[in-house]
Amino acid sequence: MTNFIPIFPLNIVVFPGESLNLHIFEPRYKQLINDCFANKKPFGIPVVLDDKVSETGTLLEITSIEKVYEDGKIDVATKGIKVFNTLELIKELPDKLYSGAIVTYPANNEDTRIDLMPTVLNGVRELHKMLNVTKLFKKSDHELCSYDVAHHAGLSLQEEYELLCLLREEQRLEYLKRHLHNVLPIVLGMENLKERIQLNGHFKELKGFKL
């Protein structure tokens, strides 16, 4: 399936099923939100990386307009629907301030019955324990998928984008498992270092004398 969508490029990754609250203040995006809400149409958030609009993004629906301010700014609640790939960017649209894109929607396997999920969840919870973070997911463990935990696994923006581009659930879970396998020892090392600093006093940064 190929179609046209208005786009709102941002340097964030939104995953399918994710709820996202936005405070809209730029005139072009106020127009976009008002148009989409009035016509009950979705819009796309392509990911901005290194000051460039990436090919892949997420289609979102507007679930509610939470508040409209006197100056026209808008608080809007949205939800990710599905991943899209951009075929063509359309920078200028007739009588519109915002841009659009011709996109296609790749087949995306989201099967939650994957054996890797318990391993990934254990890793995420171990990471949170090390960081003294509390995260309660809104679903039971057997209902969770990679998209539900990805923002809580300590991924960089680039890594979140790479995960978004993976179109099979087992690939995404394997990606998260490898990431956690790499990052947990680093965080543990940082925690051990913090303990040594607390026991031995602060390290001093001393510059050697150049002969």
N, C-alpha and C positions, 0 to 999 in steps of 0.2 A: 504494500500500500504506500502510495506517495501522495503528499499533500502540502499545502502552504500553511505555515504557522507564523504568528508574530513572535519575535524573540526578544529576550531580556538577558543579554550576556552578563554573567557575573563570575567572579573568581571564587566560586564555591561549587561543590558537587552535591547535587540533590539525587537521592536514590528513589526508585519506584517504591511507593507506599509511605514515603517519608512526609511528615507534616512540616511545613515551613511557613513561619510568619515573617512578613516583609513590611517595612516602613517605606512607602513610596513618596519621594519628594521631587524627583526630576520631572519636568513637564512632559517629556516624551513617554515616560513610563506611567505617569498618571493617566495619560491618554490611552496607553495600551491596556491598563487594568480596567479603566472605565468601558472601553470598547469590548473587551473580552467578557466582562461581567454582564453588560447589557445584552450581548448576543449569545451568552452561555457557551463561549468558545474557550478552548485551552490556549496556552502559550508555552513557548519553550525557553528553557535556560540552558544555552550552550556554555560550556566551561571555558573561562578565560585563563590561559596559562601563558606565562612569560609575555604578557601584553598582547596575546593573540587569541582570537576566537577559535576554539578547537572544533573538530568535526562532530564530536559526540556530545550529546546533552540529554536532558530529561524533559518530557512533556509534563506540564502541570495543569491542574484544574483549580479554579478559584472556589473554595468552599464557603467563604463568607467575607463580606466587607465588615471589619470590626469597628472602624472609626473613620470618619471623614472630618478633617480639621477645617477651620475657617479659611485657611490659606490654600486649601485644596489638597494638602497632603493626605495620604491614605494609609491606614493600617489594614492589611489584607491577610487572610489565612488561606493557604494553598496546600495542595497535596500532589506529590509526584505520581504520575500514571505509568509511563513507560519510557524506555530508552529510544532515542532517535539518532540517526546519522544524517548529517547535512549534505545535500547534493549541490545546493547553490545558495549563496547568501544574496539577499536583495536589500542593499543598503538604503535605497530610497523608495518609498511607497507613495502613490498619489494621495495628497491631502493628509498624510500622516507624518508624525514626528519620529515614530519608531521604525525599526527595520524588521525584516522578515526573512524567512528561509523556506526553500523547498526541501522537504525532508522525507526520509523513508524510515520504517520501523522494522528493525531486524528481529527475527525470531529469537526469543529469549526464554530459556528454560529456568523456571523458578521453583522446581521441585524441592520441598523442604525435607523430604525423606532421604537425607544424605547422612551416612555414617560419620562423616567428618565433623558435623556440627557439635557434638559433645566435647570433642578435643578443642575446637575453636573457642567454645564458651568457657571451658576451664582455663584456657590461656588468657582470655579477656578478663575473667574474674581474678586471676592471679595478678595480672597487670594492675587492675584497679586496687587490689589489696596492697600492692607495693607502693602505689601512688597515694594511698589513703583516700580513694575516690569511691563514692557509693552511687551505683547506677542500678535502678530497678526497671527492668524491661516491662512493657505493658502486655506482653504475651507470655504464655507458658513456654518452657524450653522447647517442647516438641513442635511449637508453632513458629518459632523464630527461623529466619533465613539470614543469609549473608548481609542483605541490605539493612536488616534491623540492627546488626552489631558493628557494621563497618566503621561508623563514625566514632566508635568507642574503643577502637583497637590501636589507637596511636598512629594512624596513617598520616603521611603528609598529603598535601593537596594533589601532587603528582601521582602518588600511590592510590588515592581515592579515585582519581580519573582512570588510572589503569584498571582498577577493579570495575568501574562503571562500563568499561569497554569489553569486559569478559561477559559472554552471553550464555554461559552454562553455570548452574549453581555449584557443581562440583569443582569447576575451575576457580570460582570466586572463593570458595571455602579453602581450597588448597593454597590460594594466594594468601589468605588470612593466616592459615596455619604456618606457612613459611615465614611470614612477617613476624608473627609472635615468637616463633622459634628463635629468630634473630634478635628481636628487641628485648625479650625478657632477661637474658643474661646481662645486657647493657644496663637495664634499669636496676637489676640486682647489684651490679658493680657500683652504680651510683649510690645506692642505699648503703652499701658497705663502706664506701668512701665517706659518706655523710656521718656514719657512726664513728669512723676513725678521726674525723675532724672534731667531732664533739668530745671525744676522749682525749685527744692530743693537743687541742688548741688549733687555732686557725693557721693554715699554711701562709707563709710570707712570700710575696713575689719579690725576689732579689735579682737585680741585674748585675752580672759579673763585670769586673773591671777589665777593660781591654788593654793588654800590654802593648 
